Amino acid sequence: MGQPPSREALEPRRPVRFCTAPTGARIAYACMGRGKALLVPAAWISHLELLWQDPAYRAFFTPLSAVRTVVQYDRPGFGLSDPWPGAQGLDNDVVLLQALADHLDLECFDLLGISLGAPVSVAFAARFPQRVDRLILYGGYADGSQIAAPETRTAMLGLIRAHWGLGSELLADIFLPDGGAETKALFARLQREAASPLLAVDLLAQCYEIDVIDLLDRVAAPTLVVHRRGDRAIPYHAGRELAARIPGARLISLPGSSHFPFVGDAAPIVRAILEFLGDGPATPPSERPGPPSSELTPRQLQVAALIAEGMTNRQIAQRLGIEERSAEGHVERIRLRLGVNSRAEVAAWWGRRVSPDSANDIEVPD
C-alpha cells in the first residue's frame, strides 16, 4: 500500500493572485464564486492561505460565493502581501481598496466590511459613492476610541509588544469566545505567522485611532448593519451608532459574543447577508445571478456548502444549531430541487457553482 496523503495534500486551497499597489508593493488577493463582485477588506490580521484552512471560515464565505464573486486580500505587510513603505492608516487602506478594484476593472461592486474592514468600507463608500452598490457592515464601528477604555488599550498594546504569543492567545479569546480550543489555537497561530509583533501593535493602534463619524452621513449606498449584542471586541452600541447615522441603514442585532461572524451561530448572519444582496432594485432582475439563488433558499445554500465539505447530517445540525431531523429535511429538499439522487451529486453541483476557478464573471488579470 502507498503512503497516505500528507496533511498538506488534504488541506483545501484556493488560487492566490497579486496586484501592485501604488507604492509598488505586491498585494495578495483571492477570488471565489461567480457573479457581481463582493469585496471584503481584511477584518484584522489575515493570511489568505491559513484562514482558508479553517472549516468554519470556509462554511461562512462559501454560501456568499454562490451569489457573488467574493474577493479577499491581505493588507500590506500581513499574510502573503508585501510590506507597505511607511506608516499605514485609513487613507492607505482606502487607496489599497481602490487599487484592487481598478486592477480587477470593477466600476461598481458590493462591499462587506467586517470589524476593522467596516470603517474602511464606510470611508470608501463615502468617497466613491458611484462605485459601491450595496454596503454590509458586520461587527463594525466608526470611532475607535469607543472600543475600550484608555487603560485597557494601553495594556493590550503593551502585552502584544512584550509577548506576542500571549497577546495572540488573548486576542483569540476576545475575538472568538464561542470557539473551541482548536479554533482558538488555529487563530492564534495564524496571527503569529501572518504578522510580526510590531505590525500587530501598529494595526491595533490603528483600530483604536480610526474615526469615520464625519463620513457616515455621506454614505449613499443601501446599507445593512449586523452586530451581535454580546460582541466582546466591538461593543454592540458601536454597530447601533453606525446604523443610526448612515442614511436609511438597516440594523439587525443578533445574540452571541464572538466578534468574527464565522464562529458561533453563523447561520443568521449568512442568511441576512444573502437576503440583503438579493433584495431591492439595486441589481436589476436581468443581472441577478440565476441558480442557486433562484433554486435554493439561503439556509439550503448553507446546507449545500456543508454537504460539499463532507459533513454528515449530524455534523450539519451541530454546525447550524438545528435538529438532526431538520438537517435531513433540508438535504432531501435540496436533492429534490436540484433533481439529483445523492449527496455526492449535491457536492458536485456546489463545486461547479463556487469553485475558485469559476470566478469568470469578473476578469481576473494574470
RORO-127726 format. One line per 5 residues: number of its first residue (from 1); their letters; for each residue x, y, z of C-alpha. Coordinates in Angstrom, 1 decimal. Layout:
N
NUM	a	X/Y/Z; ...
***
This chain:
366
1	mgqpp	0.0/0.0/0.0; 1.1/3.5/-0.7; 1.7/6.2/1.9; -1.4/8.1/3.0; -1.6/11.6/1.6
6	sreal	0.1/14.3/3.7; -1.9/16.8/5.7; -0.7/19.5/3.2; -2.2/17.5/0.3; -5.5/17.3/2.1
11	eprrp	-5.8/20.9/3.0; -8.2/23.0/0.8; -6.6/25.6/-1.3; -7.7/28.4/-3.5; -5.6/30.3/-6.0
16	vrfct	-3.9/33.4/-4.7; -3.0/36.2/-7.2; -1.2/39.5/-6.8; -1.8/43.1/-7.8; 0.6/46.0/-7.5
21	aptga	-0.3/48.9/-5.1; 0.6/52.5/-6.0; 3.7/52.1/-3.7; 4.9/49.1/-5.7; 4.0/46.6/-3.0
26	riaya	2.5/43.3/-4.3; -0.8/42.7/-2.6; -2.1/39.1/-2.4; -5.8/38.5/-3.2; -8.1/35.6/-3.9
31	cmgrg	-11.4/35.3/-5.8; -14.1/32.7/-5.4; -17.6/32.3/-6.8; -19.4/33.9/-9.6; -21.5/37.0/-10.4
36	kallv	-21.1/40.5/-9.3; -18.0/41.3/-7.1; -18.3/41.4/-3.3; -15.1/42.9/-2.0; -14.1/42.0/1.6
41	paawi	-11.3/44.2/3.2; -9.2/42.4/5.8; -11.0/42.4/9.1; -7.9/42.1/11.2; -4.6/40.2/10.8
46	shlel	-5.2/38.0/7.8; -3.4/35.2/5.8; -5.4/34.1/2.8; -4.0/30.5/2.9; -4.2/29.9/6.6
51	lwqdp	-7.6/31.4/7.0; -8.9/29.1/4.3; -7.9/26.0/6.2; -10.5/26.8/8.9; -13.7/24.8/8.0
56	ayraf	-15.9/27.4/9.8; -14.3/30.2/7.8; -14.9/28.4/4.6; -18.5/27.5/5.6; -19.3/31.2/6.2
61	ftpls	-18.0/32.5/2.9; -18.9/29.6/0.6; -22.7/30.4/0.5; -21.9/34.0/-0.3; -19.8/32.9/-3.2
66	avrtv	-22.9/31.2/-4.7; -24.4/34.7/-5.5; -21.3/36.9/-5.7; -17.6/36.7/-6.7; -16.0/37.1/-3.2
71	vqydr	-12.7/39.0/-3.4; -10.5/39.0/-0.3; -7.0/40.3/0.2; -4.2/40.6/2.8; -3.3/44.1/3.8
76	pgfgl	0.3/45.2/3.2; 2.8/43.5/5.4; 0.4/40.8/6.5; -0.1/37.3/5.3; 1.2/37.0/1.7
81	sdpwp	1.3/40.7/0.9; 4.5/42.8/0.6; 5.2/45.5/3.3; 3.9/49.0/2.8; 6.6/51.6/2.9
86	gaqgl	6.0/54.0/5.8; 3.1/54.1/8.3; -0.3/52.7/7.4; -3.7/54.2/8.1; -7.2/54.7/6.9
91	dndvv	-6.2/56.7/3.9; -3.8/54.0/2.8; -6.5/51.3/3.3; -8.8/53.2/1.0; -6.1/53.7/-1.6
96	llqal	-5.4/49.9/-1.5; -9.1/49.0/-1.9; -9.3/51.4/-4.8; -6.2/49.9/-6.4; -7.5/46.4/-6.2
101	adhld	-10.9/47.4/-7.7; -9.1/49.1/-10.5; -6.8/46.1/-11.0; -10.0/44.0/-11.5; -11.7/46.6/-13.7
106	lecfd	-14.6/46.9/-11.3; -16.6/50.0/-11.8; -19.3/49.1/-9.3; -19.4/46.4/-6.6; -20.7/45.4/-3.2
111	llgis	-18.7/45.8/0.0; -18.6/43.6/3.1; -16.8/45.4/5.9; -16.1/43.1/8.9; -14.5/44.6/12.1
116	lgapv	-11.7/46.9/11.0; -12.9/46.4/7.5; -16.1/48.3/8.4; -14.7/51.8/8.8; -12.5/51.2/5.7
121	svafa	-15.6/50.3/3.8; -17.5/53.3/5.1; -14.7/55.6/4.1; -14.5/54.1/0.6; -18.3/54.3/0.1
126	arfpq	-18.4/57.9/1.3; -15.5/59.0/-1.0; -16.6/56.9/-4.1; -20.4/56.6/-3.9; -20.7/55.8/-7.6
131	rvdrl	-18.6/52.6/-7.1; -20.5/51.0/-4.2; -23.8/49.3/-4.9; -24.6/47.7/-1.5; -22.7/48.1/1.8
136	ilygg	-22.7/45.5/4.6; -21.1/46.2/7.9; -20.7/43.4/10.5; -19.1/43.9/13.9; -18.1/47.4/12.8
141	yadgs	-17.6/50.8/14.4; -17.0/54.4/13.5; -14.9/55.7/16.4; -12.1/53.5/17.6; -11.7/55.5/20.9
146	qiaap	-15.0/54.0/22.0; -13.8/50.3/21.6; -12.2/50.2/25.0; -11.1/52.3/28.0; -7.7/54.1/27.7
151	etrta	-6.1/51.8/30.3; -7.4/48.7/28.5; -6.0/49.9/25.2; -2.6/50.7/26.8; -2.5/47.2/28.5
156	mlgli	-3.4/45.4/25.2; -0.7/47.2/23.2; 1.9/46.6/25.9; 1.1/42.9/26.1; 1.4/42.3/22.4
161	rahwg	4.6/44.3/22.2; 6.1/42.4/25.1; 4.9/38.8/24.4; 3.2/38.2/21.0; 2.5/34.6/21.9
166	lgsel	0.4/35.5/24.9; -1.1/38.5/23.1; -2.2/36.4/20.2; -3.9/33.9/22.5; -5.6/36.7/24.5
171	ladif	-6.9/38.2/21.2; -8.2/34.8/20.1; -10.2/34.5/23.4; -11.6/38.0/23.0; -12.5/37.6/19.3
176	lpdgg	-13.7/34.0/19.5; -15.2/33.3/22.9; -17.6/30.8/21.4; -14.9/28.9/19.5; -13.4/25.6/20.7
181	aetka	-9.8/25.1/21.7; -8.7/24.1/18.2; -10.4/27.1/16.6; -8.7/29.5/19.0; -5.3/27.8/18.7
186	lfarl	-5.5/28.0/14.9; -6.4/31.7/15.0; -3.6/32.5/17.5; -1.1/30.7/15.2; -2.5/32.5/12.2
191	qreaa	-1.9/35.8/13.8; 1.7/35.0/14.8; 2.5/33.6/11.4; 0.8/36.4/9.4; 2.3/39.4/11.3
196	splla	5.2/40.5/13.5; 4.6/41.8/17.0; 5.4/45.3/15.7; 2.9/45.1/12.9; 0.2/43.7/15.2
201	vdlla	0.8/46.6/17.7; 0.6/49.2/14.9; -2.6/47.6/13.5; -4.3/47.5/16.9; -3.3/51.1/17.5
206	qcyei	-4.9/52.0/14.1; -8.1/50.3/15.2; -8.2/52.5/18.3; -7.4/55.7/16.5; -9.7/55.4/13.4
211	dvidl	-12.6/57.8/13.2; -15.1/58.0/10.3; -18.0/59.6/12.1; -18.0/62.6/9.9; -18.3/60.3/6.8
216	ldrva	-21.3/58.3/7.9; -24.0/60.8/6.5; -22.2/60.8/3.2; -22.8/57.0/2.6; -25.3/56.8/-0.2
221	aptlv	-25.4/53.0/-0.8; -28.1/50.9/0.7; -26.6/49.7/3.9; -27.1/46.7/6.2; -25.5/46.7/9.7
226	vhrrg	-25.3/43.4/11.6; -23.9/43.2/15.1; -24.0/40.6/17.9; -25.3/42.0/21.1; -22.7/40.4/23.3
231	draip	-19.7/41.1/21.0; -16.6/41.2/23.3; -14.3/43.0/20.9; -16.5/45.7/19.4; -19.4/46.8/21.7
236	yhagr	-22.9/46.5/20.3; -23.6/50.2/20.7; -20.9/50.9/18.1; -22.9/49.0/15.5; -26.1/50.6/16.5
241	elaar	-24.4/54.0/16.1; -23.4/53.1/12.5; -27.0/52.2/11.6; -28.4/55.3/13.3; -26.0/57.7/11.4
246	ipgar	-25.9/56.1/7.9; -29.0/57.4/6.0; -31.5/54.6/5.5; -29.4/51.9/7.1; -31.0/48.7/8.5
251	lislp	-29.8/47.2/11.7; -30.0/43.5/12.5; -29.0/42.7/16.1; -28.2/39.0/16.9; -27.4/37.0/20.0
256	gsshf	-23.8/35.9/20.6; -20.5/37.0/21.9; -17.9/36.1/19.2; -16.7/39.0/17.2; -15.9/37.2/14.0
261	pfvgd	-19.0/36.0/12.1; -17.8/32.6/11.2; -17.6/31.5/14.9; -20.7/30.8/16.9; -24.1/30.7/15.2
266	aapiv	-23.1/32.0/11.8; -26.3/30.9/10.0; -28.4/34.1/10.8; -25.6/36.3/9.6; -25.2/34.5/6.3
271	raile	-29.0/34.5/5.8; -29.2/38.2/6.5; -26.4/39.0/4.0; -27.8/36.8/1.3; -31.3/38.3/1.7
276	flgdg	-29.9/41.8/1.6; -27.8/41.1/-1.5; -30.8/39.7/-3.3; -33.3/42.3/-2.2; -34.5/45.5/-3.8
281	patpp	-33.8/47.3/-7.1; -30.1/47.9/-6.8; -29.4/44.8/-9.0; -31.8/44.6/-12.0; -33.5/41.3/-12.4
286	serpg	-31.8/40.6/-15.7; -28.4/41.0/-14.0; -29.1/38.9/-10.9; -27.4/35.5/-10.9; -29.6/32.5/-11.6
291	ppsse	-29.2/29.3/-9.7; -28.5/28.7/-7.0; -30.1/31.9/-5.6; -33.3/31.1/-7.5; -33.3/27.4/-6.7
296	ltprq	-32.3/27.2/-3.1; -33.1/29.2/0.0; -30.3/30.9/2.0; -30.5/28.1/4.6; -30.3/25.4/1.8
301	lqvaa	-27.3/27.2/0.4; -25.6/26.8/3.7; -26.5/23.1/3.9; -25.3/22.5/0.4; -22.0/24.1/1.3
306	liaeg	-21.6/21.8/4.3; -22.5/18.8/2.3; -19.7/19.8/-0.1; -17.4/19.9/3.0; -18.3/16.2/3.5
311	mtnrq	-20.3/16.7/6.7; -22.9/14.2/7.9; -26.5/15.3/8.8; -25.5/15.2/12.4; -22.5/17.4/11.8
316	iaqrl	-24.5/19.9/9.7; -27.1/20.1/12.6; -24.4/20.8/15.1; -22.8/23.4/12.9; -26.1/25.2/12.3
321	gieer	-27.6/24.7/15.7; -30.6/22.8/14.4; -32.1/19.3/15.0; -30.7/16.4/13.0; -34.1/15.8/11.5
326	saegh	-34.2/19.4/10.3; -30.9/18.8/8.6; -32.2/15.7/7.0; -35.2/17.6/5.7; -33.0/20.3/4.2
331	verir	-30.8/17.7/2.5; -33.9/16.0/1.0; -35.4/19.2/-0.3; -32.1/20.3/-1.8; -31.9/16.9/-3.6
336	lrlgv	-35.4/17.3/-4.9; -34.9/20.9/-6.0; -31.7/20.1/-7.9; -33.1/16.9/-9.4; -30.2/14.8/-8.1
341	nsrae	-30.1/11.4/-6.3; -27.1/11.6/-3.9; -25.1/13.8/-1.6; -22.2/13.4/-3.9; -24.2/14.9/-6.8
346	vaaww	-25.1/17.8/-4.5; -21.4/18.3/-3.6; -20.5/18.2/-7.3; -23.2/20.7/-8.2; -21.9/23.0/-5.4
351	grrvs	-18.4/22.6/-6.6; -19.4/23.7/-10.1; -21.1/26.8/-8.7; -18.4/28.1/-6.4; -15.1/26.7/-7.5
356	pdsan	-12.3/29.3/-7.2; -11.7/28.7/-10.9; -15.3/29.6/-11.7; -14.9/33.3/-10.9; -15.5/34.1/-14.6
361	dievp	-18.0/37.0/-14.3; -15.1/39.3/-13.5; -12.0/39.0/-15.5; -9.1/38.3/-13.2; -5.8/39.7/-14.6
366	d	-2.8/37.4/-14.6
***
